[in-house]
Structures are given as structure tokens and as C-alpha cells.
């Protein structure tokens, strides 16, 4: 299935049905009076977050959504049937943004969450409701309240526990393939990954979701390369795994480039918990790796982990560190359970 994380659609709620003009006509009833019923309410536009979806590709082919209008009223004070609400199903993590992209109208982050974005118009009044002491046979009626309509943008921000960040060709896809079943495309050239990939990591009887984000380059926050389009997916990640290619000429500068882009994008990305790892350790000897780790530590302030997604070297240590950041209480509890003496209580 093709991945699409943004789409523009047109939505319109249903207008209210017209009220009826009717008079009671019955044998032996000389002055029956008005009995026109009210019109039915128009259908609402409802967005619902559902599980099992991770793309907005369906909205590329269906872009107009219109709820049905309410039915007209009838004689004998019969109210018209209301229009059925139109429920638009979107992936969890979808934001609904105004046409000018200035305002977030809704943010659906939980399975089953619903929001009524456009309300259907109320039905018009029937002539029975216009009867007064001086106007016993009114012939006016309401035509129903008009519908609401607008263009909106849908933007999907994937929900993941861990986000992989780094420059293009840093080995992110190789790493996520080593720890999940994501089957991300791997190639020895930049921008092999052009869309985010999700995978489920199973480690020490725990599971968490990891997202492979397309590589960042200098100026990405201003639109360079693939731009900041995919930086939004990192917003919802709890922990960032920053991979630095050990074959880069200047690993410190490589690290700083990505950090600068996260800070330029904003939205608190630079404040997220981060684990730093020096990747592609299988291509260099231990002495060179130690020197590069010292250089990277001097720039970042933390000692990077040494890892190789291709051979699996250091992967266990990285996953352990991720689990500790994601659920520190569970990790400490497991250590205490392993180290303590057995007791039946």
C-alpha cells in the first residue's frame, strides 16, 4: 500500500429539510387548522480515528464528502427524517488543518476518538408552529438551515515510541530491518527511504513501535531535500535514536547538522530524550571507532553506543537503552527481581 501523509479534501454537512405547509382536512372537522411538520436535521460530518490504517492514500481518489440533507416535513405534524451522519475514517494520529494551514481544527490521537467537525443544518419549521391567536391559518414555513462546507487538510503524524533520525545513508533502514519486520528498502545511496516506515520491536518480552524517518540534510527545516514534511512524524515519538555514520569525514559536524534541524523545526523536538549511536561499526577497527566515539562525545556531551545494523553488533545494548528510556520503572523492577533472593511472598 502506498504511503501518503497529507491530503486535501472538501467536506459539506447536510442542510436542513424544509417545513411543510399543510392543513388538517377531516370529515366533521370544520376548522382543522395547520398541521405541517418541521423538516429533518441535516447530517453531520464526523471524523473517527480507527486502527489498522497508516496512510491517507484513500483520500487521493475520493476528495469530496457530502452528508445527506434532511427530509421535508409532512402533514399530520410529521417531522422529516434526519440526514444520516457521514463518518470519515482516518488513521490514528491524523490532524485536521484549516485550508490556509494556520489552525489545527482537530487532533485524533486515540482509537475510536470522534469529532463532529461540521454540524448539519436544522430543519425548517412547519406552518403549524407559526399559528397564533391572530393568524389561525398560516401559510409560511421555514426552508431549513443551510449546510456548512469547507476545504481542510488532513495530515498524518505517525504514532511511534522510537524515531530513527540521522543524515541520509546513515544506516537507519538497515537497523530497523535488523530489529523489526518493517522490510524497509536498503541501498548504498542517499534518500533510499522516501517515506516513513513503522516496525514493531520485540525485546525482553516487551514491544514498542519504531519509525524509520527519511534522512535529514542541512536546511531541511526550510524545505531542503525532502524538507520538513516528515519531521512532523517525530513530534509524537517519545525517544529519538540518533544514528551517526561512522564513515563520515566529520562525525561531530554530522551530529550537529541533525540537531540544528531539529531545533530549527521547533515543536519541542530538540528537547526529546535522545540516544546517540555510532552506526556501521563493522566497517572500521576498534581503535578508529574509539577515536570517533571520543570526538562524538566531545560534541554531544554523551558517550555514543557502538552498533552495526548489518552484523547485529551492539544492537542488544541499544535496545536495552531504549527500553530503559521508554519504561524505566519496569526496567528497574526487572533488575531488582533478577538480583533479589527468591521468596514465596
C-alpha positions, 0 to 999 in steps of 0.5 A: 500500500502506498504511503501518503501523509497529507491530503486535501479534501472538501467536506459539506454537512447536510442542510436542513429539510424544509417545513411543510405547509399543510392543513388538517382536512377531516370529515366533521372537522370544520376548522382543522387548522395547520398541521405541517411538520418541521423538516429533518436535521441535516447530517453531520460530518464526523471524523473517527480515528480507527486502527489498522490504517497508516496512510491517507492514500484513500483520500487521493481518489475520493476528495469530496464528502457530502452528508445527506440533507434532511427530509421535508416535513409532512402533514399530520405534524410529521417531522422529516427524517434526519440526514444520516451522519457521514463518518470519515475514517482516518488513521490514528494520529491524523490532524485536521488543518484549516485550508490556509494551514494556520489552525489545527481544527482537530487532533485524533490521537486515540482509537475510536476518538470522534469529532463532529467537525461540521454540524448539519443544518436544522430543519425548517419549521412547519406552518403549524408552529407559526399559528397564533391567536391572530393568524389561525391559518398560516401559510409560511414555513421555514426552508431549513438551515443551510449546510456548512462546507469547507476545504481542510487538510488532513495530515498524518503524524505517525504514532511511534515510541522510537524515531530513527533520525540521522543524515541520509545513508546513515544506516537507519533502514538497515537497523530497523530491518535488523530489529523489526519486520518493517522490510524497509528498502536498503541501498548504498545511496542517499534518500533510499527511504522516501517515506516513513516506515513503522516496525514493531520491536520485540525485546525482553518480552516487551514491544514498542513501535519504531519509525524509520524517518527519511534522512535529514540534510542541512536546511531541511527545516526550510524545505531542503531535500525532502524538507520538513514534511516528515519531521512532523512524524517525530513530534509524537515519538517519545525517544529519538535514536540518533544514528551517526555514520561512522564513515563520515569525514566529520562525525561531530559536524554530522551530529550537529547538522541533525540537531540544528534541524531539529531545533530549527523545526521547533515543536519541542523536538530538540528537547526529546530524550535522545540516544546517540549511536555510532552506526556501521561499526563493522566497517572500521577497527576498534581503535578508529571507532574509539577515536570517533566515539571520543570526538562524538562525545566531545560534541554531544556531551554523551558517550555514543553506543557502538552498533552495526545494523548489518552484523547485529553488533551492539544492537542488544545494548541499544535496545536495552537503552531504549527500553530503559528510556521508554519504561524505566520503572519496569526496567528497574523492577526487572533488575531488582527481581533478577538480583533479589533472593527468591521468596514465596511472598 
